[in-house]
Amino acid sequence: MKRIVGRQGAWWLGALAAACLPFLALVPLGAVWLWERQGFVYWFLGTALCFLAAGLLFRRAHRAGDRVPSGDAATAAGEETPPDPGWSPSDKVAWQRVQGFAAQTSGRMLIDQRALLATGRAVIEEVARHYHPERAEPLWHFTLPEALLLAERISRRTRALTVQAVPGSRSVRIGDVLRLYRVKRTVASVAHSADGPWRAIRLAINPVQAAAAELSRRFQGFAAEGLSSLMLDRIARIVVEEIGREAINLYSGRLRADIDELDRLEPPAVAEPAAPAVPLRLLVAGKVNAGKSSLVNALCGDVVAAVDVLAATGQPTSHSVRCADDRPALELVDCAGLERETAIPKLVALAENCDLVLWVALANDGARDLDRRLLDAVRGHFAGRPQFRAPPVVVVMSHIDRLRPFNEWAPPYDVAVPSGRKAETIRAAMEAVAQSLGVAATDVIPARLDAGMLYNIDAVWTAVLARVPEARQSQLIRLLRLAGSAGGVAGVARQIVTGGRLLSGLVIEGIAGTRTKT
């Protein structure tokens, strides 16, 4: 016992036992009191009624759960255990299918090994088919590193849960558990063999009291059965959900790299020069002369390139922004001005490799059809690929100083509660841009981007920071996709070289060891 609880723990247990002793003594004293007054019959009858009520309530709760329609049950289960907010639309569809299995799961599965294995396999196969419907054997569509990472994650989580929630898990040896289990089986066997004679003797001594005790015992089993049924159903649902969650992680490709590998991953640049680390990548896009390069300069805090020159190159340029405050490090990708729909393939390719889109739209330009078609092309690209995650879009409405009245410029302007003509015009322009581009009005930030006359850049930063969590999820999926395809022939060549070095090192160590022995 001292080895289990430790020297100090033994003193604590002794103190706790001494403090509880007066209350524990009430149990035998109460039994003596009942015995002297022939009150055991009433106590047994009262106990039987309590257990009967508990059993009826447990069963009623169980039936109420069974009466929920399957679709509603899946919804209810989904509300209890919602999908990971960072999952892609395809992952969320897979989670809905897992919830369908969880809603139909019975606690009896846990005491039937075959049913448990069959249910787990069915969940895994369903998830595998969801992600790889074109494969003849989707169940095996994963790599060895992914399988090893899955085992590592499960082992790490199980160990953490064991250390936190299992009393004595750091002290109790497996051998101690086996010995306790054998002792428990022996004691239970002896108690079971003595139970029958004791009940017969009790019936001969006091038939009325024995009948009341048998009634209480029967209802106690009735209540325990109802409680265990509820608990088993809940545990079975959790087991199915955990199996489905890990299956989604495995077959969606989220285990292609662990966190450390992602931190070391250097994605290919979409423009030169690229940031050296893995910061959030923001695509600054919009029509020609909308103010994209001016926005880049404003966010960088300095003039990083000549504005007029950037639009003429026809190629995107990349700028690294490293902030000393709470703002994250960013890579701003300045897309060349978009003039027509022929730019859609280039725009879509850039959006696929970025984590957030800053779309610059002119406040005084009523012709926004091209902006809408370009944004719809990006949306359609991601809508057709549910395994991807579309980057969030923030619209920066530039040139608000050119709105009516033209000769007025007296910032700041409260567009939430406009009090003047200029503020009313800016608010109306925001709503028009939001409607034209298919975004929420809160995603439109009015700004002035002229050098030396900057206005509302802090609001742009605030909008960007508010979408950092969503952008991080887009970045994670982008990097996982990159990790799954990184390497190619060169990666395989590196693995061959590394494996050859490892094998040659083992051979050399073996030869050296043999010579040492001789």
N, C-alpha and C positions, 0 to 999 in steps of 0.2 A: 504493500500500500504506500509506503514511504517513497518508493521509486516512482509511483504513478503521480502522486500529488506533490512530492517534494517535502523536505523537512518543514518548511514554513507552512505549506499547505496542510500538513497534518495538524499543526496547532490551530489553524483556522477551522478545520473540520471539527476538532474537539470543542472549540468555543461555540461553533454553530449548533452542535449536538446538545451542549449544556443549555443553551438558550432555548432550544426547541423542546427539551425534555418535559417541561411542565405542560405544554400543549399536547405532546404525544401521549402523555399519561392519561389525558382525558378519554382516549379511545378504550383502553382496558377498563378504566373506572366506569365509563358509560355502559360498557358491556356487563360489568358486575351489577350495576344499578338496574339494567333491564332484566337481568337474570333473577335478581331478588324479587322483582315486582311482576314477574311473569309477563314482561312486555315485549319479548322478542317476536311474538306473533304479529303485533301491531307494527313493529319496526320493519319486519320482513314485508308485510302487506304495503306499507308506505313506500318502501324501496321499490317494490314491484310496480306500483303505480307510476313512480317517477321514471323508471326505466321504460315502462310502456309508453309514457308521453314522449320521452326522448326519441324512442324508436319510431313512433308515428311521425314526429316532426322531421326526423332525418329522411324518412322515406318520402314524405311530402315534398321536401326540398329536392330530392333526387328526381321525382316525377316531374316537378316543375321544370327542371333542366332538360328532361327528355322531351317535353312538349314543345320546346322552342323549335320552329322550323329550321331545316338544315341551313338555308341561306342566311337567316337571322342569326343562327348559332355561329356561323362563320364570321358574321359581322361582329357579334358580341365578343367572340374569341379574339378577333382582330383588334377590338378596342382595348381588351385586356393586355394583349401583347402586340402592340403596333409594330409594323415593319421598321427597320432601321431607317432613319431619315436620310441617310446618305446613299441608300440603295437607288438603283436606276429603275425606270418604269418596268423593265423586264423582270428585275428582281422582285418588285412588288406584286407582279402577276404570279410569279412562282410562290410567293408567300401566301397569296390568297388560296392557291391550291393546297398548300400545306395546312392552312387553317381548315380547309374542307375535311382533310383527314382527321385533324385534331378534334373537330366538332363531332365526328362519328366514333371517336375512340371510347372504349369502355374500360373501366378499371380492371375488369377480369383479364385483360391482356397482360397485366403485370405478373399474374400468377400462372400464366400459360406461356412457357418459353417459346413454343412454336408460333403462337399468335403474335408475340412480341417481335420475333424475328421477321415474320411475314409482313407485319405492319411497317416495320422499319425499312424493309427492302422495298415495299410498295411506295413509300414516301420518297426514298432515294431515286427509284426508277422514274417516278413522276417528275421530279425536279430535273433529272438528267435528260429526259425526253423533252422537257420544256426548253432547255438550252441547246440541245443538239438533236433536233427532230430529224435531221438528214442522216444521222449515223445509224448503222445497223445495230451497233451495241453501244448506245450512249453511256451506259453505266460505267464503262471503263475509259471514258474520254477525259483523262487527267494525267498529269505527269507524276513521276516519282517524287520530285521536290515538293509538289503541291500536296501529295499524300503525307509526306513526312512533316510538312508544316502544319497540316490539319491535326496529326497526332500530337505534335508539340503543343499546339494551342489548347487542345482538349486536356492534355496532361497538366499544362500550366494552370488552367482554370480549375481542374479538379483538385490539384494540390492546394491552391489558394483557398478553395471552399473547405477542404478538409482541415487546413490549419486554422481557419477562422471559426468554423461551426462545429467541429467534432471535438468534444471534450477529451483531453488527454491524448490527442493524436500525436503530439510530439514525444510523449513519454511511453505510451503503451506499445509493447512489442506485439507483433503478429502472433508469436507463440503464446503470450498471455491471453490474447483473444481466443485462440483455439482451446486453451485449457479451460477458460471460463465457459466456452460453448459446450465442452464435454461435460463439465460440472452441471451446467444448466439442464442438459439433456438427462443426466442421471437423476437430478432432483425432480424434474418434471415426470420422469418415468415412475419414480417412487410415489410421488403425490398422486399420480393417476391411478396406480394400483391400489392405493389406500383410500381413494375417494369413494369407490363403490361400497366397501364394508362400512365406512363411516356413515354414509347416507342410510344404509340399512339399519344400523344401530340407532341412529337418530330417529328413524321412523318408528322403531319399537319403543323408544323411551317416551317420545312426545309426538304423536302422529300429527296433531294440529300445527305445531311449530314446524315440523318437517315439511308439511304440505305448503305452508307459507314460504319457507325457504326455497323449496323447489320452484314455486311460482316466481319468486324474486329472481332466482337464477335463470329461469327461462326468459324472462323479460330483459334481464341484463344482456343475455346473448342477442336478443332481438335489437336492443339499442346499439350494441357494439357492431352488429352487422350493418346497420344503417349508416353509422359513422364511418366505418371502414370503407363502405361502398362510395360514399362521397369523397373521402380522401383519395381512394384509389383512382377514381375518375379524374380528379384534378391532377394527380401525379402523372397519370397516363397522358393527359393532354400536354403537360409540360415536357414529357419525354418525347412525344411526337414533334412538338414545336422545336425542341433543341436538335433533333435529328434533321428536321427540315432546314433549320437555320444553317447548320454546318454543311448540309448538301448544297444549299444556295451559294455559300462561300466557296465551296469546292468547284462546282460546275460553272459558276459565273466568271471564274478566273480571278477572284479576289485574293486567292492564295498564291498567285504567281510570284509574289515577292512579299517579304515581311517588311516591317516599318524601317528597319536599319537599311535594308537593300534599297528601299524607295528613297531614303535620304541620300544614299550614295549615287543614285541614278542621275545621269546627266542627259536629259532629253535633247534630241537634235534641235538645233536652232532653226527657227523659221525665217530668221533674218540676221544679218551681221551688223554689229557685234551682239552676241547674246549674253545674258547674265550668266555668271559662272555657277551659281547655286541653283536651287529649285524653288524660286519665288513664285508667287501667283503671277500668271501671265494674262495681261489685259490687252484685248484687241481694241484699238481706237479706229473706228471706221465711220464712213459717211461719204456723202457726195463731194465732188470737187469744190474746194474753197468753202467748205462748211466750217472750217476752223479746227481740223483734227490736229495739225502740228502745233497750233497755238495752244490747244488743250494739253498736248504732251509737254510743251514748254512750261505751262503753268503748273502742271503736276510735278514736273521735275524741279521746279523752283528756280530754273535758270533757262536761258536760251541754249538748247542743246543742238540745234541745227537751224539753218536758215529756212524759214517757212516756205518761201517761194521755190526753193530748190527741191524740197522733198516731194512735192507733187509732180515734179518733172521727171523724177527718176523712174517712176513706174514700178518700183520695187518697195516692199515694206522695209522699214528700218526698226531696229530694236534699241530700247534705252532702258538702262537699269536705274531704278530708284531705290535708294537705301535710306530709310528714315531713322532718325535717332529717337523719335518718340514712340508712341504705341502703334503707329502705322506699320503695317508689314512691308517687307521688301517686295518690290514689284518689278516686273518686266513689262514695259509698255511697248507694244508692237503697233507701230504707226503704219496703217494700211494706206497704200496709194489711193488717191481720189478715185471714187467709183463714178463712171460716167454713163455706163449702159449695162444692160443685163448680161453682156458677154463676160462681165467680171464675176458672175456668180460662182463658177467653179473655184476661182482663186479665193473668193471671200469665204466659201464654205470650207475649203481646206484650211484656211487660217483659223476660222471659228472652231474647227474640230481640234485644233492644237492650242486653244486658249481656254482660260477658265472663267473669264467675264468679258462681256462686250460693252464698251462705251460707244454708243452710237451718237454722233454729232449731227444735229439737224438745225437748219437755219430757222430762226423765229419768224423772219419776214419773207419766207419762201412758201408760197401756197402750193407749189407743185411738188407734192410728196409721194407721187405714185411710184417713182423709182425706189425711194427709200423703203416703201412698203413691200414692193416686189423682192427687193434684196433681202429684207428681214424675213419675209415669208419663205424665201428659198432656204435660209439658214434653219428656220423652224421646221420646214418640211424635211430637211436632211436628217435632223435628229428625231423627228417623229417616225421616220421610217427605220430607225435603228434604236429600238427600245433598250438595247444593251448599253447604249451610250447615255450620257447625261448632258442635256443642253446647258450651256453656260448662261447665267442670268444676264439680263440686258438692262442697262441704265442709259437713258437718253439725256444727253446734254444739249439743251436748246440754246444755241449761241446767238450773238448779235441782238440781244434784247434791247440794246440801246437804240436800235434802228426802228423800234416800234413806235406807234403814235402815243403821245405827241412827240414829234421828232426832235424838237429843240429842248426837250426836258431830259435831264439826267441828274437825279438827286437821290442816289441810293442811301440807305437800304430801302427795299420795297417789300412790304408784307403781302405776299400773294395769298396767304391763307385767309386773311381778312382785308381785302383791298380797300384802301381809303382814298385813293386818288385815281386819276385817269390812266396814268402810266401803269400803276399796279393792276388796274382792271384789265388793261390791254395785255399785260404779261400773263395774267391768269387765264384770259380767254385763249391766248396763243398756246399755253401749256395744255389746255383741254383739247384744243384742235389737233396739236401734235400727237397727244396720247391717243385720240380717236383715229387719226390717220395711220399711225404706226402699229396700232393694236396692242398698246401697253397701258398699264394703269397710270392715272394722273400723278400718283406718288412716285412713279419711276421717271418722271420728267423733271430735270433740274435746270432752271433758267440761269444763264451765266453770261458774263461778258469776258471775252478772251483776249482782247487787244492788249499788247504789251504795255505795261505802265498804267492800264485802266482795268485791271482784273477785278471781277466782282463775282462773288458766290462760289469761289473755288473751294472754300471750306465745306459748303453744302455738297459739292461733288464728292469730296473726300468722305463726308459723312455717309452719303449714299453708297459709296464703294465699301466702306468698312461695315455697313449694315449687311452687305451681301457677301462678306468674306466667308462665313461658315458654308453658305451654299456653293461659293466658288471653290472652297477647299474640297468639297465632295466631288465637284466636277474634275478638279485636279487629280484627286485620288484615282478615279476611274480612268482618267487619261493616262496616268502613270502606270496603272496596272495593265492597261492595254499595251502600253509601250513595253513593260516588263515581259509580257507574253510573247512579243514579237522581237524583242531586242536580241541582238547577237547575230542571228542568221548563220551564214556559212562561217563568218569570222568568229562568232561565238562558239560554234561547234569546234573550230580549229583551236581556239583557246582552251576548251575543255579537254581536247585530245592532248595538247601539250602539257597541261596541268596534270592530267591523269598519268601521262608517261613519266613525268618527273616524280610523281608519288610512287609509282611502281618501281622505277629505277632506284629511288631512295630506299624502299623496302628491301630490294634485292641487295643493295650495297650494305645496308645494316645487317642483313642476314649473313652475308659473306664475312663481314667484320666480326660478327658474333661467333661464327664458326671458327675463325682463325684464333680468336681469343681463347676459346675453349681448348683448341688443340695446343 
